[in-house]
Amino acid sequence: MSASVALQTLLTQTLGIAVPVINAPMAGRPKPVAGAELAAAVARAGGLGLIGAAACTPVQLTEEFVQAQALLGAGADPQHAGIGLGLINAFTGPELLQAAIDCQPRAIWLSFGPFKELAPPIKAAGIKLICQVQTLEQIGDVLPLGADVIVAQSYESGGHGASHATTFCFVPEAVDFVREQCEKAGRPPVPVVAAGGVTDSRQIAAVLALGGDGVVLGTRLLATPECGSRAEEKEAVAAAGSDASETPATVRTRLYDDLSSLPWPQEVNGRLLQNKFIADYGARLAGTPPAERETVKAEAIEVLKRSDFDRDVSAVYCGAGVGLVRKIEPAEVLVTSLVTEAKARLQRLGAELAK
Ligand SMILES: Cc1cc2nc3c(=O)[nH]c(=O)nc-3n(C[C@H](O)[C@H](O)[C@H](O)COP(=O)(O)O)c2cc1C
């Protein structure tokens, strides 16, 4: 690990990393959006590098993990390399789970769908369990399963989500709730990490001030050379404009999920860049009687099949913080500079207040 900056929190202590940053385990086909290259870059910066393995085959998951370790350097100790694996509960069968466990990653991240079947084998294998949740009730569900890290995913988050709460409100509520639950259970406190809209150093400092122990970066890391998405998508993210605009850059919708065959839980939808396809087919489906919707859906699916990448049609998943993402930058340098700036900001504020 070549981390040149350290910022210790309960999260870094729990996961044995140097800085309180985790990259979002962004899945993708044919290869993960957060694959070996991105995970290794984040781990080199001292964070936890996660591979978004939800859409991988077991063989592909293992290959990505081995590649990430190799990218970290031949001498990297697999137990201390800071590489983890992200799965989506609703899509994870026993083979994929077993492949993830067999890698003995630093941590396994679970999100979206029931946790209770997947968590016990991960804990039994001695692997740290990260649970991304969207409600306080889910925190109540995953703590007894042995969650080592709680990720509070907010409304602003890019990609799929289900929260009605903003990062500003959810993080302190989650911190209080986790503290109360841990006290009741007589167990040591569990770190709470913010996911959703965190794209620059000011927001990282703010999350720490809210009582959070670290951040997940998704959208910000889409605009990096190491990210596995296509060049057009990275450019679309960097040029997206702002959600604080009369024509907001992103929107939450279930449109693409309703057109896909993936079994996303009903409460889940996605945040992505607004486009003509969403405006057109969203309005058409809303205005079509249920009996005729299948015809419109079939037409929409054909349109999607015809386009390889088309900014007017394709889903470009990203979060409400996209307005702060303005250029494509290497991930390791980016994470290091974000943490350095956040730390400096907090030190400056502390010094001001001490005067
Ligand atoms: C392109 C993209 C793909 C994502 N894929 C996954 C995934 O496979 N599994 C998951 O748990 N979360 C996924 N997420 C959500 C992230 O875990 C995280 O909550 C989100 O990126 C945080 O918000 P931000 O994008 O504003 O940083 C994805 C997010 C994006 C932007």
The ligand as an ORCA input file, in Angstrom:
! r2SCAN-3c Opt
* xyz 0 1
  C     -22.671      3.004    -12.008
  C     -23.067      2.551    -10.629
  C     -23.196      1.192    -10.379
  C     -23.535      0.749     -9.099
  N     -23.597     -0.594     -8.859
  C     -23.827     -1.033     -7.605
  C     -23.770     -2.433     -7.315
  O     -23.521     -3.246     -8.188
  N     -23.999     -2.816     -6.043
  C     -24.261     -1.920     -5.040
  O     -24.434     -2.332     -3.900
  N     -24.337     -0.603     -5.295
  C     -24.105     -0.135     -6.543
  N     -24.157      1.210     -6.793
  C     -24.505      2.139     -5.690
  C     -23.290      2.414     -4.842
  O     -23.036      1.325     -3.994
  C     -23.372      3.657     -3.946
  O     -24.459      3.566     -3.073
  C     -23.488      4.960     -4.729
  O     -22.608      4.975     -5.818
  C     -23.193      6.139     -3.826
  O     -23.604      7.326     -4.397
  P     -22.698      8.232     -5.373
  O     -22.743      7.534     -6.698
  O     -23.416      9.523     -5.350
  O     -21.319      8.275     -4.818
  C     -23.793      1.687     -8.063
  C     -23.653      3.040     -8.338
  C     -23.287      3.481     -9.588
  C     -23.128      4.955     -9.819
*
